[in-house]
């Protein structure tokens, strides 16, 4: 019975950690919104360097929010499978073994450690009839510190378009913002026309 109880205790811990992951995701979403507001201001001020920094921040926070939401979903699925195994009396020695180091892993709130724990549990469930469909592929545990330049450029353009802001000369001179067709506003600027003409010459 002792092992069964400890497994049930860990099931409760899993639910708690899942809630913490969801809260972290919400916090990241707030940070993303704040970065987008700063990005909008930077575009208004023609601050190209600032816009890129805030664009990177927004994308990084969005990725972290998604990572935390994915992990919360994965933890919930694992807790449900443990609950079913306990209820059906299908708790294996392997499952009991995974529980031993679980407290520290969950308490760390370290996505890589928790992901490794979920891997171990999921392996235990592969041999049981209580299988439920769980998330395909493993979550990318580490959030990249750098974001692709095209992604940042696209975000800058989206924020500018959404707020009817013109991307001034600082942005055009720094290189094309994106490979998208220029908007009507951008076509009206001589700098943009000059850039288009040079690109046309290069193609020919």
Kinemage of the C-alpha trace (Angstrom):
@kinemage 1
@onewidth
@group {chain A} dominant
@subgroup {mainchain}
@vectorlist {calphas} color= white
{ca unk a 1} P 0.000 0.000 0.000
{ca unk a 2} L 2.874 2.378 0.827
{ca unk a 3} L 4.042 2.553 -2.778
{ca unk a 4} L 0.499 3.040 -4.014
{ca unk a 5} L 0.007 6.000 -1.682
{ca unk a 6} L 3.290 7.604 -2.739
{ca unk a 7} L 2.261 7.268 -6.380
{ca unk a 8} L -1.038 8.976 -5.567
{ca unk a 9} L 0.891 11.709 -3.718
{ca unk a 10} L 2.994 12.303 -6.818
{ca unk a 11} L -0.183 12.459 -8.893
{ca unk a 12} L -1.279 15.410 -6.695
{ca unk a 13} L 2.196 16.978 -7.086
{ca unk a 14} L 1.922 16.634 -10.851
{ca unk a 15} L -1.365 18.543 -10.827
{ca unk a 16} L 0.229 21.310 -8.722
{ca unk a 17} L 3.227 21.612 -11.073
{ca unk a 18} L 0.857 21.692 -14.059
{ca unk a 19} L -0.935 24.687 -12.509
{ca unk a 20} L 2.439 26.390 -11.900
{ca unk a 21} L 3.369 25.814 -15.558
{ca unk a 22} L 0.075 27.378 -16.628
{ca unk a 23} L 0.761 30.402 -14.411
{ca unk a 24} L 4.260 30.732 -15.913
{ca unk a 25} L 2.730 30.622 -19.399
{ca unk a 26} L 0.323 33.450 -18.479
{ca unk a 27} L 3.248 35.503 -17.138
{ca unk a 28} L 5.165 34.970 -20.397
{ca unk a 29} L 2.082 36.051 -22.362
{ca unk a 30} L 1.967 39.304 -20.337
{ca unk a 31} L 5.684 39.865 -21.000
{ca unk a 32} L 5.082 39.253 -24.714
{ca unk a 33} L 2.302 41.879 -24.764
{ca unk a 34} L 4.573 44.364 -22.980
{ca unk a 35} L 7.390 43.721 -25.512
{ca unk a 36} L 4.923 44.213 -28.399
{ca unk a 37} L 3.863 47.586 -26.925
{ca unk a 38} L 7.526 48.634 -26.711
{ca unk a 39} L 8.067 47.392 -30.273
{ca unk a 40} L 5.178 49.579 -31.480
{ca unk a 41} L 6.717 52.640 -29.765
{ca unk a 42} L 10.143 51.881 -31.238
{ca unk a 43} L 8.635 51.748 -34.751
{ca unk a 44} L 6.871 55.088 -34.131
{ca unk a 45} L 10.198 56.607 -33.047
{ca unk a 46} L 12.065 55.115 -36.032
{ca unk a 47} L 14.263 53.194 -33.588
{ca unk a 48} L 15.324 50.203 -35.687
{ca unk a 49} L 17.726 48.671 -33.142
{ca unk a 50} L 15.187 48.956 -30.317
{ca unk a 51} L 12.468 47.428 -32.510
{ca unk a 52} L 14.654 44.397 -33.219
{ca unk a 53} L 15.433 43.901 -29.504
{ca unk a 54} L 11.759 44.140 -28.482
{ca unk a 55} L 10.805 41.891 -31.415
{ca unk a 56} L 13.247 39.238 -30.169
{ca unk a 57} L 11.898 39.611 -26.616
{ca unk a 58} L 8.298 39.164 -27.804
{ca unk a 59} L 9.116 36.039 -29.829
{ca unk a 60} L 11.153 34.530 -26.973
{ca unk a 61} L 8.345 35.133 -24.443
{ca unk a 62} L 5.794 33.640 -26.852
{ca unk a 63} L 7.956 30.511 -27.293
{ca unk a 64} L 8.369 30.170 -23.521
{ca unk a 65} L 4.608 30.507 -23.015
{ca unk a 66} L 4.026 27.732 -25.578
{ca unk a 67} L 6.670 25.519 -23.934
{ca unk a 68} L 5.058 25.923 -20.511
{ca unk a 69} L 1.568 25.243 -21.912
{ca unk a 70} L 2.817 22.110 -23.713
{ca unk a 71} L 4.486 20.890 -20.543
{ca unk a 72} L 1.328 21.548 -18.466
{ca unk a 73} L -0.673 19.507 -20.979
{ca unk a 74} L 1.884 16.701 -20.911
{ca unk a 75} L 1.922 16.619 -17.076
{ca unk a 76} L -1.908 16.517 -16.958
{ca unk a 77} L -1.945 13.590 -19.382
{ca unk a 78} L 0.626 11.754 -17.248
{ca unk a 79} L -1.345 12.388 -14.028
{ca unk a 80} L -4.506 11.021 -15.688
{ca unk a 81} L -2.679 7.859 -16.761
{ca unk a 82} L -1.297 7.361 -13.224
{ca unk a 83} L -4.829 7.804 -11.842
{ca unk a 84} L -6.158 5.141 -14.221
{ca unk a 85} L -3.309 2.742 -13.381
{ca unk a 86} L -3.901 3.179 -9.624
{ca unk a 87} L -7.654 2.706 -10.022
{ca unk a 88} L -7.247 -0.431 -12.134
{ca unk a 89} L -4.516 -1.867 -9.911
{ca unk a 90} L -2.013 -1.807 -12.780
{ca unk a 91} L 0.794 0.014 -10.996
{ca unk a 92} L 4.101 -1.548 -12.040
{ca unk a 93} L 7.406 -1.717 -10.175
{ca unk a 94} L 8.830 0.509 -12.899
{ca unk a 95} L 6.282 3.209 -12.109
{ca unk a 96} L 7.087 2.988 -8.401
{ca unk a 97} L 10.775 3.311 -9.293
{ca unk a 98} L 10.213 6.539 -11.236
{ca unk a 99} L 8.487 8.108 -8.222
{ca unk a 100} L 11.615 7.888 -6.035
{ca unk a 101} L 13.425 10.884 -7.530
{ca unk a 102} L 10.308 12.686 -8.597
{ca unk a 103} L 9.918 15.195 -5.753
{ca unk a 104} L 13.193 16.986 -6.487
{ca unk a 105} L 12.574 17.011 -10.234
{ca unk a 106} L 9.131 18.563 -9.895
{ca unk a 107} L 10.198 21.030 -7.202
{ca unk a 108} L 12.958 22.380 -9.468
{ca unk a 109} L 10.386 23.716 -11.997
{ca unk a 110} L 13.147 22.974 -14.516
{ca unk a 111} L 11.495 22.100 -17.818
{ca unk a 112} L 14.345 19.802 -18.922
{ca unk a 113} L 14.242 17.780 -15.683
{ca unk a 114} L 10.450 17.533 -15.706
{ca unk a 115} L 10.519 16.552 -19.386
{ca unk a 116} L 12.958 13.720 -18.558
{ca unk a 117} L 10.608 12.553 -15.765
{ca unk a 118} L 7.661 12.530 -18.174
{ca unk a 119} L 9.784 10.476 -20.617
{ca unk a 120} L 10.377 7.863 -17.912
{ca unk a 121} L 6.706 7.689 -16.992
{ca unk a 122} L 5.584 7.484 -20.600
{ca unk a 123} L 7.932 4.522 -21.128
{ca unk a 124} L 6.198 2.742 -18.220
{ca unk a 125} L 2.782 3.236 -19.792
{ca unk a 126} L 3.822 1.852 -23.174
{ca unk a 127} L 3.474 -1.718 -21.850
{ca unk a 128} L 0.058 -1.190 -20.267
{ca unk a 129} L -3.438 -1.518 -21.684
{ca unk a 130} L -4.308 1.825 -20.075
{ca unk a 131} L -2.542 3.642 -22.903
{ca unk a 132} L -4.057 6.981 -23.812
{ca unk a 133} L -2.900 9.034 -26.719
{ca unk a 134} L -0.238 11.462 -25.565
{ca unk a 135} L 1.547 14.242 -27.284
{ca unk a 136} L 3.562 13.277 -30.320
{ca unk a 137} L 7.259 14.060 -30.303
{ca unk a 138} L 9.171 15.500 -27.400
{ca unk a 139} L 8.867 19.117 -26.467
{ca unk a 140} L 11.781 21.332 -27.244
{ca unk a 141} L 12.814 21.865 -23.635
{ca unk a 142} L 15.208 24.724 -24.156
{ca unk a 143} L 13.969 28.039 -25.464
{ca unk a 144} L 16.379 29.450 -28.018
{ca unk a 145} L 18.009 32.636 -26.816
{ca unk a 146} L 18.393 33.921 -30.363
{ca unk a 147} L 15.494 34.254 -32.768
{ca unk a 148} L 15.682 34.042 -36.581
{ca unk a 149} L 16.105 37.462 -38.188
{ca unk a 150} L 13.259 36.843 -40.687
{ca unk a 151} L 10.903 36.061 -37.778
{ca unk a 152} L 11.797 39.357 -36.088
{ca unk a 153} L 11.441 41.299 -39.371
{ca unk a 154} L 8.025 39.744 -40.009
{ca unk a 155} L 6.883 40.645 -36.470
{ca unk a 156} L 8.058 44.269 -36.896
{ca unk a 157} L 6.105 44.493 -40.156
{ca unk a 158} L 2.981 42.940 -38.600
{ca unk a 159} L 3.033 45.417 -35.679
{ca unk a 160} L 3.582 48.319 -38.078
{ca unk a 161} L 0.700 47.184 -40.343
{ca unk a 162} L -1.666 46.543 -37.413
{ca unk a 163} L -1.064 50.067 -36.085
{ca unk a 164} L -0.934 51.805 -39.498
{ca unk a 165} L 2.681 52.857 -38.881
{ca unk a 166} L 5.148 53.598 -41.646
{ca unk a 167} L 8.530 51.923 -41.453
{ca unk a 168} L 10.891 54.850 -41.941
{ca unk a 169} L 14.268 55.093 -43.647
{ca unk a 170} L 16.153 53.520 -40.712
{ca unk a 171} L 14.259 50.284 -41.303
{ca unk a 172} L 14.620 50.333 -45.100
{ca unk a 173} L 18.361 51.073 -44.971
{ca unk a 174} L 18.926 48.256 -42.482
{ca unk a 175} L 17.808 45.797 -45.136
{ca unk a 176} L 14.466 44.496 -46.343
{ca unk a 177} L 12.024 44.020 -43.466
{ca unk a 178} L 10.566 40.918 -45.023
{ca unk a 179} L 10.152 39.092 -48.299
{ca unk a 180} L 6.435 40.013 -48.382
{ca unk a 181} L 5.052 42.329 -51.064
{ca unk a 182} L 5.436 45.952 -49.899
{ca unk a 183} L 2.263 47.663 -48.677
{ca unk a 184} L 0.841 50.652 -50.583
{ca unk a 185} L 2.265 53.026 -47.963
{ca unk a 186} L 5.741 51.624 -48.442
{ca unk a 187} L 5.469 51.825 -52.249
{ca unk a 188} L 4.835 55.562 -52.003
{ca unk a 189} L 8.233 56.222 -50.391
{ca unk a 190} L 11.092 57.088 -52.802
{ca unk a 191} L 13.545 54.994 -50.757
{ca unk a 192} L 11.364 51.923 -51.303
{ca unk a 193} L 11.047 52.680 -55.066
{ca unk a 194} L 14.826 53.051 -55.289
{ca unk a 195} L 15.313 49.722 -53.489
{ca unk a 196} L 12.804 48.015 -55.810
{ca unk a 197} L 14.574 49.438 -58.872
{ca unk a 198} L 17.949 48.177 -57.647
{ca unk a 199} L 16.502 44.730 -56.949
{ca unk a 200} L 14.964 44.658 -60.447
{ca unk a 201} L 18.371 45.548 -61.961
{ca unk a 202} L 20.037 42.758 -59.991
{ca unk a 203} L 17.476 40.245 -61.226
{ca unk a 204} L 18.058 41.296 -64.838
